[in-house]
Amino acid sequence: MENTHLLFEEWLLSDADLSPEEVTRLEQHLETCASCQYLSHAWREVETQMKRAPMLSPSPHFTQRWETRLVAERLRGERRQTILILYLCAGSLLALLGWIGFWAFPVLISPYPLLLIWVYQITASIYYFANVGDLYLTVARAITGLIPGTLWIALSVALGSLTVLWFITYKRLISPRRVIS
């Protein structure tokens, strides 16, 4: 019984439209329930008072003060975020330097082994790239001797045509289209 009473109170205070069946049930309940009659009358009175009341205007320069305060609060928030990010970056940098220092301490005692390793790595890289270059040059010379000149010309023309076709397609894709209405 109490749950249905709450339902009727909700219907009385709601702005939603009720179905004809709900309106009938509410009217029947209002005939027997003094509490809901009082609530209905009081709510109609409040709505009437609200409709009659004049619209109040804000105090002069309210909008300007509010916008100024909003801008100031945003700047304070951005400043806090900037300071937080700076502290996080500084802390991360200190942690990184501590970690590097921990692992680099043995090298700092005697940098000679590290210098030898760097020199070895540089010379090994130079020899490696020189050998790879020689390999590619040898393969290119072998291929050019195996393929006849007319095939090279045909491949060059085909590659050039594909390149031109690609540029034309690209230009059409990025150019704005006219819409005829």
C-alpha positions as CSV (number, residue, x, y, z in Angstrom):
1,M,0.0,0.0,0.0
2,E,2.8,2.4,0.9
3,N,4.5,1.8,-2.5
4,T,1.4,2.7,-4.4
5,H,1.0,5.9,-2.3
6,L,4.5,6.9,-3.3
7,L,3.6,6.2,-6.9
8,F,0.7,8.6,-6.7
9,E,2.9,11.3,-5.1
10,E,5.4,10.8,-7.9
11,W,2.6,11.2,-10.4
12,L,1.5,14.4,-8.7
13,L,4.9,16.0,-8.7
14,S,6.0,14.8,-12.2
15,D,5.8,16.9,-15.3
16,A,5.4,13.8,-17.5
17,D,2.1,13.1,-19.2
18,L,0.1,10.3,-17.7
19,S,-1.8,7.7,-19.6
20,P,-5.7,7.9,-19.3
21,E,-5.7,4.8,-17.1
22,E,-3.1,6.5,-14.7
23,V,-5.1,9.7,-14.7
24,T,-8.2,7.7,-13.7
25,R,-6.3,5.9,-10.9
26,L,-4.9,9.2,-9.6
27,E,-8.3,10.9,-9.5
28,Q,-9.8,7.9,-7.6
29,H,-6.9,8.0,-5.1
30,L,-7.3,11.8,-4.6
31,E,-10.9,11.3,-3.7
32,T,-10.0,9.0,-0.7
33,C,-6.5,10.3,0.4
34,A,-6.4,13.6,2.3
35,S,-2.6,13.7,2.3
36,C,-2.4,13.5,-1.5
37,Q,-5.2,16.1,-1.8
38,Y,-3.2,18.5,0.3
39,L,0.0,17.7,-1.7
40,S,-1.9,18.2,-5.0
41,H,-3.4,21.6,-3.9
42,A,0.0,22.8,-2.5
43,W,1.8,21.8,-5.6
44,R,-0.7,23.7,-7.8
45,E,-0.2,26.7,-5.6
46,V,3.6,26.5,-5.9
47,E,3.3,26.2,-9.7
48,T,1.0,29.2,-9.8
49,Q,3.3,31.3,-7.6
50,M,6.3,30.3,-9.8
51,K,4.4,31.4,-13.0
52,R,3.4,34.7,-11.4
53,A,6.8,35.6,-10.0
54,P,8.8,38.1,-12.1
55,M,12.0,37.0,-13.7
56,L,15.0,38.3,-11.7
57,S,17.9,39.7,-13.6
58,P,21.5,39.2,-12.4
59,S,23.3,42.0,-10.7
60,P,25.2,44.5,-12.9
61,H,28.4,43.1,-14.5
62,F,27.7,39.6,-13.2
63,T,28.5,38.0,-16.5
64,Q,31.8,39.9,-16.8
65,R,32.8,39.0,-13.2
66,W,31.9,35.4,-13.8
67,E,33.9,35.1,-17.0
68,T,36.9,36.9,-15.4
69,R,36.8,34.4,-12.5
70,L,36.4,31.5,-14.9
71,V,39.5,32.6,-16.9
72,A,41.4,33.0,-13.7
73,E,40.5,29.5,-12.5
74,R,41.5,28.0,-15.8
75,L,44.8,29.8,-15.7
76,R,45.4,28.5,-12.1
77,G,44.5,25.0,-13.2
78,E,46.9,25.2,-16.2
79,R,49.6,26.6,-14.0
80,R,49.2,23.7,-11.5
81,Q,49.3,21.2,-14.4
82,T,52.5,22.8,-15.8
83,I,54.2,22.7,-12.4
84,L,53.2,19.1,-11.9
85,I,54.5,18.1,-15.3
86,L,57.8,20.0,-14.6
87,Y,58.2,18.2,-11.3
88,L,57.5,14.8,-12.9
89,C,60.0,15.5,-15.7
90,A,62.6,16.6,-13.2
91,G,62.0,13.6,-11.0
92,S,62.2,11.2,-14.0
93,L,65.4,12.9,-15.2
94,L,66.9,12.5,-11.7
95,A,65.9,8.8,-11.6
96,L,67.3,8.2,-15.1
97,L,70.6,9.9,-14.2
98,G,70.8,7.9,-11.0
99,W,70.2,4.7,-13.0
100,I,72.8,5.6,-15.6
101,G,75.2,6.6,-12.9
102,F,74.7,3.2,-11.2
103,W,75.5,1.3,-14.3
104,A,78.2,3.7,-15.6
105,F,80.2,3.8,-12.3
106,P,82.5,0.9,-13.3
107,V,83.3,2.7,-16.5
108,L,84.0,6.0,-14.7
109,I,86.7,4.3,-12.8
110,S,88.6,3.4,-15.9
111,P,87.2,4.6,-19.3
112,Y,90.0,2.9,-21.3
113,P,88.0,-0.4,-21.9
114,L,85.0,1.6,-23.1
115,L,87.1,3.5,-25.5
116,L,88.5,0.3,-26.9
117,I,85.0,-1.1,-27.4
118,W,83.9,2.0,-29.2
119,V,86.8,2.0,-31.6
120,Y,86.3,-1.7,-32.3
121,Q,82.6,-1.2,-33.0
122,I,83.3,1.7,-35.4
123,T,85.9,-0.1,-37.4
124,A,83.8,-3.3,-37.5
125,S,80.8,-1.2,-38.8
126,I,83.0,0.4,-41.5
127,Y,84.3,-2.9,-42.7
128,Y,80.8,-4.4,-42.7
129,F,79.2,-1.6,-44.8
130,A,82.2,-1.7,-47.2
131,N,81.7,-5.4,-47.8
132,V,77.9,-5.0,-48.2
133,G,78.5,-2.3,-50.8
134,D,80.9,-4.5,-52.7
135,L,78.3,-7.3,-52.6
136,Y,75.6,-5.1,-54.0
137,L,77.9,-3.8,-56.7
138,T,78.9,-7.3,-57.8
139,V,75.2,-8.4,-57.9
140,A,74.3,-5.3,-60.0
141,R,77.1,-5.9,-62.5
142,A,76.0,-9.5,-62.9
143,I,72.4,-8.6,-63.4
144,T,73.1,-5.9,-66.0
145,G,75.2,-8.4,-68.0
146,L,72.3,-11.0,-68.0
147,I,69.5,-8.7,-69.1
148,P,69.5,-7.3,-72.6
149,G,69.4,-3.5,-73.3
150,T,65.9,-3.6,-74.8
151,L,64.5,-5.1,-71.7
152,W,66.1,-2.4,-69.6
153,I,64.5,0.2,-71.8
154,A,61.1,-1.5,-71.6
155,L,61.4,-1.7,-67.8
156,S,62.3,2.0,-67.6
157,V,59.4,3.0,-69.8
158,A,57.0,0.9,-67.7
159,L,58.3,2.3,-64.4
160,G,58.1,5.8,-65.8
161,S,54.5,5.2,-67.0
162,L,53.5,3.8,-63.6
163,T,55.1,6.8,-61.9
164,V,53.1,9.3,-64.1
165,L,49.9,7.2,-63.5
166,W,50.5,7.4,-59.8
167,F,51.0,11.2,-59.9
168,I,47.8,11.7,-61.9
169,T,45.8,9.4,-59.5
170,Y,47.2,11.2,-56.5
171,K,46.4,14.6,-57.9
172,R,42.8,13.6,-58.6
173,L,42.4,12.1,-55.1
174,I,43.6,15.3,-53.3
175,S,42.0,17.9,-55.5
176,P,38.6,19.2,-54.3
177,R,35.6,18.0,-56.3
178,R,32.9,20.3,-57.6
179,V,29.4,19.4,-56.3
180,I,26.7,20.3,-58.8
181,S,23.4,20.9,-57.1
